[in-house]
Amino acid sequence: MEDKTTQKQKLGFWSIVLFGINGIIGSGIFLLPSAPMKLIGVASILVLLLDAVLVATIALCFAQDANFFDKNGGPYLYAKEAFGNFVGYEVGFVTWAIRIIAEATAAVAFATILGSFIPALSSNTARMITVAVLLFLLALINISGVQLTKIVNNFVTVSKLLPLLLFIAIGLFFIRGNNFTPFFPNGSYTSGSFGQAALTMFFAFTGFEGISVAAGEMKNPQKNLPRAIILIISVVTLVYVLIQVTAIGMMGYGLANSATPLMDALGQAIGTFGRDLIAAGSLISIGGLLVASSFITPRSGVALAENKMMPSLLAKKNRKNAPYVAIIVSTTISLIIALFNSTFANLALISAVSRFAQYIPTIIAVFVFAKTKKGQARAFQLPLGPVIPAVALIISLWLLIQTNPQQLFWGLGALVVAVPFYFLTAYHKH
């Protein structure tokens, strides 16, 4: 039984929601409108809505599985319970590894953008020092306990949403109706562009699964987590659709050739202040994403340790209830990757495709739990029986088919790397 102090330190419903929003909305939203506009034109608005429906089906499967767990781990715990230790380990290992890599990549991206603001910090040495200081500060915040992390996260999430909401509010006055024609680029649909656009925009939603990893840090997770996941997806979808509509209305097909679409759109409307506002927003957004990521990433390692799939030392906590060993290990590996990484593109490919290593087992687990946990009390019940997980599974497989061989190689390669670690762990346990 947890004492009152421990309960007070845990995340309440609205903090969970802000953590989830912060974990999804990162740098991608500031680049989102350009690529799909180039692929499929104004029809990208409908593709975005379809993606939101697809993501919602997967998110509902996470909400359904979350009914049965109140500890850290998320997809790892669902896979372990439904399919056994090996599949669980594969999912858990990949989840932790990809989060470490993604955190390192985001830290370097933050330092790069900061360097564009402050020329003195733009050299390679200065950028690496910035990365090291940033990761050290994030680790320090996390070791200080959930309470401080919660306050910082809530502040950063609200701060990152403000520039986006200002973009929508200001941009609405500069929308021109003729920017919404033609519906497709050059007036005709190009075969295959729908799938590519859906895949591109789908990845802007990735990160929604991360919040389920930290269930052990939440108040009443069986009740709060499913409701929070549904609200998070709804808010993010609304923001994304409004941004896409506003950006197209302001720039039309000029959007397709912009490397920084939101900056260019607002700069075109109100001048330098608009560009600076969006640039500052992107910096805050990546910083916010790092706060959420640095909180969730060590918990993936803790979940493996608590289930004896990693050394138990990783699960040790300090008097602030923070898993300080896992935080130090995760931060150290992130720092090493950040200092020696120069290929953002490959890291992004691994991170994107490997998400399905979490999604597909989680979706199938819904079918398994429907039999193995039949009659067990739950705070959330998936509507329409097996329809939603079936749709989510078909959609996930369809999206994987849209992925090119190089992306598949890197994504599945992460699963292969985990295999020898599983058997090494099993050997040492015996």
N, C-alpha and C positions, 0 to 999 in steps of 0.2 A: 504493500500500500504506500503510495507516494505521500510525502508530507505537504503541507500547505505552501511552503516556500518553493518546492519543486513545481507544484501545480501552477503557482503564480508566474514562474519563469517561462511557462510553455506558451505556445502561440494560440491566440484566440481565433474565432472565425474570420474577422476582418483582416487580421495579420496574415492568415493563411491565404486569403484572397489577394492581398497586396504582394505577397511572396510569389504567388503563381503568375500574376500579371508581370511582375518584375522579371521573372524567369523566362518569359516568352518574348516580351518586347525588348529587343536589344538594338544592335546596329542595323539589322535587316529591314526594319520598318522604314528607315530613312532612304533605303535603296530600292524598296519593294516596287514602286509604281513603274519603274523603267523597263525591266526585263520582260514582264508579261505584256506590256503595251507593245513592245517590239514584236513579240511572238504572235499575239492574237488581237491586238488593238483594243477598241472599246469593249469588246466581248470579254476582256479580262475581268470586268466587274462581275459578270455572271460566273466566270470560272472561280473567282474568289469566294462567291457565295456557296458554290458547290463544294469547294475545299473546306469551307467552314462546317458544312453538313457532315462531310467525311471525318473531319477531325472530331466533331462532336460525337460521332458514333464510337470512335476509338476512346475518347475521353470518358464516355459513359461506361465502357467496359472497365476502365481503370476505377471508376467510381463504384461499380458493382463488386469488383475484387477487394476494394479497400474496406468493404463491410466487415471482412473477416480478420483484419490485422490492425494492431495498434502499436506496432514496433517499427523502427527504422528499416528500410530495405525496399519497399515498393515492388517494382517488377521482379526483383530477385526473389522476394518472399513468395510472390504469387507463383512463379515458375517452379521454385523448390517444392512448394506444397502440392502443386498439381502434377509435376512431372519427375520429381526426385532430385537428388543432389547434383548430378552431372549437368542437367539442363539449367538448374538453378545457379550453379557455379558459373556456367558460361554467361548467363544473363547478368549476374552480379559483377563478374570480373570486367565484362565489356562495359557495363554501365559506369563503373568506377573509372576505368581507364579512359573512356571517351570524355568523361567529365573533367578529368585532369588535363587532357589535351585541349579541350575546348576552353578551359579556364586560362591556360597558358596563351592560347591564340588570342583570346579577348584582351588579356593583359598587354600583349604586344600591340594590338590594334589601338587600345587606349593610349599607349605611349606614343604611337605614331601620329594620332590625331592631335595629341597635346603638343607634339613637336611642330605641327603645322601652325599652331597658335603662338607658340613661344619658340622662335628660331634657335635660341640657345640650347634647347632640348631636342633639336632635330638630328644631331649626330648619332651615329650608331652607339657610341659609348654612353652618351647621355640617355638614349632611349633604354638601354639595358639597365642603367642605374634606376631610371624611373620604374621599370618593370619590377626590379628587386624591391624597391621601397614600397610600391603598391601592394605586392603580394605579402610583404612582411606586415604592413598595416592591416590588411584584411585578416591575416592569421591572428594578429593581436586582438582584433575586434571579436573574432570567433572564440578565442580562448577566454575572453572576458565574460563569455556566457551568452545565452539566448536573449536575455533582456536587452543588452546593448545592441546586438545584431538586429533585433526586432525594431528598435527605435530607428537605427540607421536605415534599415530596409524600407520602413514606412515613409520616412522622409524622402529617400531617393526615388521611390516609386511615384509619389505625388509630383516630385520635381521633374521627372522625365515625361510625365503625361502632360504637364502644362504647355511646353512648346508645341506638342502635337495638337492639343486642343486649340491653341492659339492659331496654328496653321489652318485648321478647319474653319474656325470662326472668322478669320480674316479672309481666307481663300474663297469662302462662299460669296463674297462681294465681287470677286473677280472672275467668276465662272461665266463662260460664253457658250451658248447653246450649240453653235456650229462646231465647237471642238469635239462634239460627240458623234460626228460623222466623218468618214464612213464607219460602219460597225466593225468591219475587218480591215486590216492593212491593204491598201490598194483596191478595196471594194470587194475582195473575194477571199473565201476561206482556204487556207493552205493545209493540206492533209498532214496530220500528225502534230499540228501546232497546239491543239487542245490538250493532249497528254503532256507535252513539254511544259505548257503554261501551268497546268494543274500541279505538276511535280515541283516546278520552281516556286509557286506560291504556297504550296503545302509546307515546305521547309521553313517558311516564315512563322508557322505555328508551332514548330518543334520547341520543346522545353516544357510543354504543359505536363508531361509525365514526371518531371523532376520533383514536383511538390509531394508526390506520394512517397518518395524515398524517405522523407523526414517525418513520417507519421508519428514516430515515437516522441517527437518534440511538440506535439499538438495536444490541446485540450479536447477530449472526447472525439478522437479522430474518426471513429466509425460513423458518427453523426455529421461532424463538420466537414470532413474531407470530401465526400461525394457532393454535398451541396456547393462547396467552394469550387470544385472542378467545373461544375456546370456554369456557375456564375463567371468564372475566369474566362472560359471559352466564349461566353456571350459578350462580355465586355471587350475582349480582344477583337472579336469578329466585327463588332460595331465600329471600333476605332479604325480597323484596317479598311473596311468598306468605305467609310466616310473619307478617309485619306485618299483612297484610290479614285473615288468619284470627284473629289475636290481637285486633285492633281490633274486629272484628265480635263476637267472643266476649265482649268487655268491655262494649261499648255497644249492640250490636244496631242497630235502626233509628234510634236516637238519633244514630248516626254521620252519617247523611245530612244532618242540620241543623247540623253542627259546622264552623265555619270553620277551626279548628285541631284536627283530630281526634285526633292523637297526644297533644298537650298535654292536651286535655280528658279523654281516656281514662285517662292515667296520673295526672292530677290527681284524677280521680274515685276512683282506686284508692288512692293513697298521699298525696294532698294537695299542698301548694304545692311541696314538693321535686320531685315528679314533673313538675309543669308547668315548673319552672325547668330541670330536667335536659333536657327536650325542647327548650325554648327555646334553651338553650346549644348543644345538638346541632345545631339548625337553623343557628345562626350559624357554627359550625365547618364544617358541611356546605357552606354557600355559599362560605365562605372556601376550603375545599378544592377546590371546583369551580373557583374563580377561579385557584388555583395551577396546576391542570391546564390550564385554558383559556389562561392567559397563556403557558404553555409551547408549546402546540400552535398557537395562532393565528398567531404570526409565521412558523412553518414553512410555513404555507399560502402566504404571500407569497414565502418563499424558494424554494419549489418552482416558482412561476411565473417568478421571476427566473432560476433555474438553467436553465430551458428557454426563455429569451429572450422570455418573454411579459410581463415587467415589467422595468424598468431593472435592470441587473446589480448596481447599488449595493446593492439590497435583500439580496443574497446574501452581502455581505461579513461576515466573522467576525473576532472579536478573538482574542487569544492563548488564551482559555478556550474557544475553539471555539463561542462564542455568536454568533448572527446579530444583532449589536447594532443595525444600521440598521433591519432589519425589526421588531425589538422596539420601538425608539423610534417608528417610524411607526405600528405597530399600537396602541401605548399612547396616542399623541397623538390618533389618531382616536377611540379608545374614550373618552378623556377628554372630547373635544368633544361626542360623542354623549351621554355621561352628563350633562354639564353642561346641555345644552339639551333633553334628552328628558324628556317628562312623560307619555308614553303607553305604559305597559308592555304593555297589551293588544295593540296593533298590532305592537309589536316581537316579542312572543311568537308571534303568528300567522305573521309572516314567517319566523321561525326554525323553527317547526314544519313548515310545509308545504314550505318550500324544502329540507328534508332529503331529500325524494324526488328532488331534482335530483342528489343524490349516489347514492342507493340504486339507482334504476332503471338508469342507465348502468353502475354497478358490476355489477349482476345480469346484464345483457345481455352485458357484457364476458366473463363466464364462458363463454358460448357461443362468442364470437369467439375467445378464447384456446384453447379446446378444439381449434380448427382451426389457428390461426396458430402456436401454441406446442406443437403435438403432438410428443411425444417428448422435450421439454425436461425436464431433471431438476427435481423438486419435492420439498419436504419434507412437504407435506400434500396428500392426494388426497381430493377431495369424493366421498363415497359415493353410490351409486345413480345415477351418471351425470347426465343432464340433469334428473332429477326435482326435486331440491332447488331449483335456480335457477328452474325453471318454476313451482313452488309459490310461491317468494318473489316472482316477478314478478306472478303472479295476485293474491297477497295485497296487494302494494303498490298495484296498480291499484284493488283493491277498497277499500282504505283511503282512496285519493284520492277515490273516488266518495262516500265518507261525509263528505268535507269540504264545508263550505258555500261558496257562491260568493265570499263576502268573503275567506275564508281562501285560496282558490285565486288570487284576484286579487293579493293581496299576495305570495304565494309565487312565482307565475309572473312577477310584476312585477320581482322581483329578477333573473330571467333576462334580461328585456328590457333592463334598465338596463345589463347587461354588454355588450350588442351594440356600441354605439358605441365603448366602450373597446377592444374587440377590433380594430376597424378602425383606430382611432387608433394602436394599438401596431403593427399591420402596416404602416401608412403610415410611421411613424418608422423602422422596421427597414429600409425600402427607401430 
